[in-house]
């Protein structure tokens, strides 16, 4: 069910501490950690603790949490010293989403002149 941890979800397991990750920030409702297959010098994923399959479902059910993802991504970028960066939400397999737990990619540290995720 949306909003509840899913036993087969990689990101739910990271939130629960069952799978290790390089965590940069943790709040009451979000978690930011380094992507294991970075597409840029800085590639961080910011996810909600709650399980929603994609950003659209998260935004519809928990708009405040969706806003927190963006705010946390901005904080991570600031802490990394990034002036320019890209935020990407992939929604659905056809858009490149491979983990079906809402998340935003923060990419920076090099020019963003191409589609990277």
Secondary structure, DSSP 8 states (H G I E B T S, - for coil): -TTS--TT-HHHHHHTTSS---EEEE-SSEEEEE-TT-SSSEEEEEEESS--SSHHHHHHH-HHHHHHHHHHHHHHHHHTT-SSEEEE---SGGGT--S-S-EEEEEESS---S---
